[in-house]
Amino acid sequence: MKITGYRTLKWTYDRGRRIGDANGVTADGISTASYLFLETDEGITGIAPAAPGDIARLFPVLEGQDPRGTIGMWKRMSDAAFKTGVQGDTFNAMCALDAALWDIKAKAADEPLWRMLGASEPRVKGYASGLDMGLTDDELAAFYQQYADLGFDGGKLKVGLDIDADLRRLGIVNDVLKRNAKRPHLMIDSNEYWSPKQAIRYISMIEEKFDLAWAEEPARRWDYRGLRKVSQGVRTAVATGENINGIDEYYPLIHNEAVDVVQFGTLGVTSYFQVAHFAEAYELPVSVIGAPGSAMAQVASALPNHLMMEVKDLAPPPGVSIDNRFEDGFIVMGDSPGWGITVDEQQVARLQAAAKPAGAPGFPKGRREGAGLYVIPPHHGETGL
């Protein structure tokens, strides 16, 4: 079997709600879906969620190779990107190609990926996450109620701009999820908006009223001294890692005791196992950040130290179907080969044709003014607060 080509599909769709965090909120619910198709000479195609990024640059490294040599292909890509750095768009492209390679490998063996990776059961505990800074209190309650109805007992709230609003809204999430647990798993995420000292102060105030499972990105992602200070200054665990790249960037965080819950944000398989085993050597749990359709549960199920996986939406983007379901607060996977992803390209073509001209749909990418220095409260109409 040989790799012969690739293509990508990209389209926009309405998520049904505004999404955002302390750094910004979308004006509407328009989001972007993008998928990679990696082709072989035996008619097996690997499919993976992916932004195009540097795929065109890395593909020649894989072309003509046997896709089943996944670890070797990761090494080839890593070596090819050595001089310019395995980070950013390059790392994202590596992970997307890696995910597609694993899809091919599992499909060739006619196995679901969770089984090929060695999981003992096809399920992963999940927690709800609304990217919910833009939701009103009523919308917030309604969003988490959907998850409570499916047995979820954990939820993560976006915070950081208004401590009084954060306390009130965390109480809403707690009350909704209480139907499934006396003490729901409550998490907060300030998305690097605070300085370490600000984080300690704000988290300490929240801890007076709530028992938190973790505080996510309470300081800058690479600031191992600041994150360690936060971890040592509060009772709550510090979670971070979703916005960094390979194992080399996790090393200073883990080795310097700056992270209590190690997170993965970029898609992939090989890099997840590298970091998960590294974290396991330090007795640290890991947590997979939500991906379209919760597809990454296939990998999470095989990580021996996996804690809970983020679930941002209860359905994949329109045009995509994934062989999994939600049951008793878990993501339960089926037996479809590979990732279990199928894409209806006719429906995608209709979505592309019907898309309205827009600026840049999707999650805001900038950093809010005052970050790390002082808190600027939301302006009227800026968020759901």
C-alpha positions in Angstrom: 0.0 0.0 0.0 1.3 3.5 -0.9 0.2 7.0 -0.2 -0.8 8.7 -3.5 -2.5 12.0 -2.8 -4.5 14.2 -0.6 -7.3 16.8 -0.6 -9.1 19.0 1.9 -12.7 20.2 2.3 -13.6 23.3 4.1 -17.0 24.8 4.8 -18.9 27.0 7.3 -22.0 26.2 9.3 -24.1 27.7 12.1 -23.2 26.3 15.5 -26.4 27.5 16.9 -24.9 29.7 19.6 -22.2 32.4 20.1 -18.9 31.1 21.3 -16.1 32.8 23.1 -13.9 33.3 26.1 -12.2 36.1 28.0 -10.4 37.2 24.9 -13.4 37.6 22.6 -16.8 36.3 21.6 -18.1 35.6 18.0 -20.7 37.9 16.6 -22.8 34.9 15.6 -22.7 31.1 15.6 -20.8 30.7 12.3 -18.0 28.2 12.6 -15.6 26.5 10.1 -15.2 22.8 9.5 -12.2 21.4 7.6 -11.3 17.8 6.8 -8.3 16.1 5.3 -8.6 13.1 2.9 -5.3 11.1 2.5 -5.5 8.7 -0.4 -3.8 5.4 -1.2 -3.3 3.1 -4.2 -5.6 0.5 -2.6 -8.6 2.7 -2.4 -8.5 3.2 1.4 -8.8 6.9 2.3 -7.8 8.3 5.7 -10.1 11.0 7.0 -9.3 13.5 9.8 -10.4 16.9 11.0 -7.7 19.3 9.9 -6.8 22.9 8.9 -4.9 22.9 5.6 -1.9 24.7 7.2 1.4 23.2 6.0 0.0 19.9 4.7 1.2 20.8 1.1 4.7 21.3 2.5 4.8 18.0 4.4 2.9 15.7 1.9 6.0 15.0 -0.3 7.6 13.4 2.8 4.8 10.9 2.8 4.1 10.4 -0.8 4.8 6.9 -2.0 5.3 5.5 1.5 3.4 2.8 3.2 0.8 4.6 5.4 0.8 1.8 8.0 4.3 2.8 9.2 2.7 5.5 11.4 5.6 6.0 13.8 8.1 6.1 11.0 6.0 8.6 9.1 5.9 10.9 12.2 9.7 10.7 12.4 10.0 11.6 8.7 7.8 14.6 9.1 9.5 15.7 12.3 12.9 15.5 10.7 11.7 17.4 7.6 10.5 20.3 9.7 13.6 20.3 11.9 15.2 23.6 10.8 12.0 25.7 10.8 10.6 24.2 13.9 7.9 21.6 14.7 5.3 24.1 15.8 2.3 26.2 14.8 0.9 25.3 11.3 3.6 22.8 10.8 2.8 20.8 13.9 -0.9 21.1 13.2 -0.3 19.6 9.7 1.8 16.8 11.1 -0.9 15.9 13.6 -3.6 16.0 10.9 -1.6 13.8 8.6 -0.7 11.5 11.5 -4.4 11.2 12.3 -5.2 10.3 8.7 -2.4 7.7 8.6 -3.8 6.0 11.7 -7.3 6.0 10.1 -5.9 4.2 7.1 -4.0 1.7 9.2 -7.1 0.8 11.3 -9.3 0.6 8.2 -6.8 -1.7 6.5 -7.1 -4.0 9.6 -10.9 -3.5 9.6 -10.7 -2.4 13.2 -12.0 0.7 15.1 -9.1 2.8 16.1 -9.8 2.4 19.8 -9.3 -1.3 19.5 -6.1 -1.0 17.4 -4.6 1.4 19.9 -5.2 -1.1 22.8 -8.2 0.3 24.7 -10.0 -2.2 26.8 -13.4 -0.7 26.4 -14.9 1.7 23.8 -15.9 4.6 26.1 -14.4 7.7 27.7 -15.8 9.9 30.5 -16.8 13.4 29.2 -17.4 16.8 30.6 -19.5 19.6 29.1 -17.9 22.8 27.7 -19.9 25.6 26.1 -17.2 28.1 25.1 -19.9 30.0 26.9 -18.7 33.5 27.6 -21.3 34.8 25.1 -24.3 33.0 26.6 -26.8 34.7 28.8 -27.6 33.1 32.1 -30.7 31.5 30.7 -28.8 30.2 27.6 -26.1 28.9 29.9 -28.5 26.9 32.0 -30.2 25.5 28.8 -26.9 24.5 27.3 -25.7 22.5 30.3 -29.1 21.0 30.8 -28.7 19.2 27.5 -25.6 17.5 28.9 -27.2 16.8 32.3 -30.0 15.0 30.5 -27.3 12.7 29.0 -25.8 11.9 32.4 -22.8 14.4 32.4 -21.7 15.4 35.9 -18.9 17.8 34.9 -18.8 21.2 33.2 -16.2 23.9 32.4 -17.1 27.6 32.5 -15.3 30.4 30.7 -14.3 33.1 33.3 -12.0 36.0 33.9 -13.7 39.3 33.3 -16.1 39.7 36.2 -15.7 37.7 39.4 -19.3 38.4 40.6 -20.7 37.1 37.2 -18.3 34.2 37.3 -19.5 33.1 40.7 -23.1 33.5 39.7 -22.7 31.6 36.5 -20.7 28.8 38.1 -23.6 28.4 40.5 -25.9 27.9 37.5 -23.7 25.2 36.0 -23.4 23.5 39.5 -27.1 23.5 40.0 -27.9 22.1 36.6 -25.3 19.3 37.0 -26.3 18.4 40.5 -29.0 16.0 39.2 -26.1 13.6 38.4 -23.7 14.2 41.3 -23.8 15.6 44.8 -20.6 17.4 43.9 -20.3 18.0 40.2 -16.9 18.3 38.6 -16.6 22.0 38.1 -13.8 23.6 36.0 -13.0 27.1 35.0 -11.0 28.4 32.1 -9.6 32.0 31.9 -7.7 31.4 28.7 -4.4 33.0 29.8 -6.0 36.3 30.6 -4.7 36.6 34.1 -1.2 37.0 35.5 -0.1 34.4 38.0 -0.9 36.6 41.0 -4.3 37.6 39.6 -5.0 33.9 39.0 -4.2 33.1 42.7 -6.4 35.9 43.9 -9.4 35.1 41.7 -9.2 31.4 42.0 -9.0 31.7 45.8 -12.2 33.7 45.8 -14.0 31.1 43.7 -12.7 28.3 46.0 -14.5 30.0 48.9 -17.8 28.9 47.3 -17.0 26.0 45.0 -14.8 22.9 45.0 -13.0 23.1 41.6 -11.6 20.2 39.7 -9.2 22.4 37.8 -8.4 25.9 36.6 -7.4 25.9 33.0 -4.7 28.2 31.5 -4.6 30.5 34.6 -1.4 32.1 33.2 0.6 32.1 30.0 1.0 28.6 28.4 4.8 28.6 28.5 5.3 30.3 31.9 6.3 27.3 34.0 7.4 29.6 36.9 4.1 31.4 37.0 2.0 28.3 36.5 3.9 26.6 39.3 3.2 29.6 41.5 -0.5 29.3 40.8 -0.5 25.5 41.4 1.2 26.0 44.8 -0.9 29.0 45.7 -4.4 27.4 45.3 -6.1 24.1 46.2 -7.3 23.7 42.6 -5.3 21.7 40.1 -3.8 23.7 37.2 -4.6 22.4 33.7 -2.8 23.5 30.6 -1.3 22.3 27.3 -4.0 22.7 24.7 -2.1 25.5 22.9 1.4 24.1 22.9 3.0 21.8 20.5 5.2 18.6 20.9 6.7 16.9 23.8 9.7 19.4 23.9 7.3 22.1 24.9 5.6 20.0 27.6 8.9 19.1 29.2 9.5 22.4 31.1 5.9 22.4 32.4 5.9 18.8 33.6 9.5 18.7 34.9 9.1 22.0 36.8 5.8 21.0 38.5 3.8 23.7 36.7 0.9 21.5 35.5 -1.4 19.2 37.4 -3.6 18.1 34.5 -1.8 17.8 31.2 -4.0 18.7 28.2 -3.8 18.0 24.5 -5.4 20.5 22.0 -4.0 19.6 18.6 -5.4 16.5 16.8 -3.3 13.4 16.3 -2.4 10.1 17.8 1.4 9.6 17.9 2.1 12.9 19.8 -0.7 12.1 22.3 1.0 8.9 23.3 4.4 10.5 23.6 3.1 13.2 26.0 0.7 10.8 27.9 3.5 8.4 28.7 5.8 11.3 29.7 3.1 12.6 32.0 2.4 9.1 33.4 6.0 8.9 34.5 5.3 11.9 36.7 2.0 10.4 38.0 0.0 13.1 36.2 -3.4 12.7 34.5 -4.1 13.9 31.0 -7.2 15.3 29.4 -8.1 15.6 25.7 -9.6 18.9 24.6 -12.8 18.6 22.5 -12.6 18.0 18.8 -15.4 17.9 16.1 -17.8 15.2 16.9 -15.7 14.0 19.9 -13.7 11.9 17.5 -10.6 12.0 19.6 -12.3 9.8 22.2 -10.8 6.9 20.1 -7.3 8.0 21.3 -8.4 9.1 24.8 -9.8 5.6 25.5 -6.4 4.1 25.0 -4.4 6.5 27.2 -3.8 4.8 30.6 -3.8 8.1 32.6 -6.7 9.9 30.8 -9.1 11.7 33.2 -12.0 13.3 31.3 -12.5 14.6 27.8 -14.0 17.9 26.8 -17.3 17.8 24.8 -18.0 21.1 23.1 -21.0 20.0 20.9 -23.3 17.1 21.0 -23.1 16.6 17.2 -20.4 16.9 14.6 -20.5 19.7 11.9 -23.3 19.2 9.3 -22.2 16.9 6.5 -20.2 14.7 9.0 -21.2 11.6 10.9 -19.2 9.8 13.5 -19.8 6.4 15.0 -20.2 7.4 18.6 -22.9 8.3 21.1 -23.3 9.8 24.6 -24.5 7.6 27.4 -24.5 8.1 31.2 -21.9 10.9 30.8 -19.6 8.9 28.6 -18.6 9.1 24.9 -19.3 5.5 23.7 -17.7 4.5 20.4 -18.9 2.0 17.8 -17.1 -0.6 15.8 -16.7 1.3 12.5 -13.2 0.9 11.2 -10.7 3.8 11.9 -12.1 7.0 13.4 -15.6 6.1 12.3 -15.8 9.4 10.4 -17.8 9.7 7.2 -18.3 12.9 5.2 -21.3 13.5 2.9 -19.6 15.5 0.2 -22.9 16.4 -1.6 -24.2 18.0 1.6 -20.9 19.8 2.1 -21.1 21.1 -1.5 -24.6 22.5 -0.8 -23.3 24.1 2.4 -20.4 25.7 0.5 -22.8 27.0 -2.2 -25.2 28.4 0.3 -22.6 30.0 2.5 -22.9 33.8 3.0 -19.9 36.0 2.4 -18.3 36.6 5.7 -15.1 37.9 7.3 -13.4 35.3 9.4 -15.9 32.9 11.0 -14.9 30.9 14.0 -13.3 31.4 17.4 -11.7 34.9 18.0 -7.9 34.5 17.8 -6.7 37.7 19.4 -5.8 38.5 23.0 -7.9 40.9 25.0 -6.6 44.2 26.1 -5.2 44.3 29.7 -4.3 40.6 29.7 -1.8 39.8 32.4 -1.9 43.4 33.7 -5.5 44.4 34.6 -9.0 43.1 34.0 -11.2 45.0 31.6 -14.8 44.1 32.2 -17.0 43.2 29.2 -18.7 46.1 27.5 -22.5 46.2 27.1 -23.6 43.5 24.6 -20.0 42.1 24.2 -20.8 38.9 26.1 -23.7 37.2 27.7 -22.8 38.6 31.1 
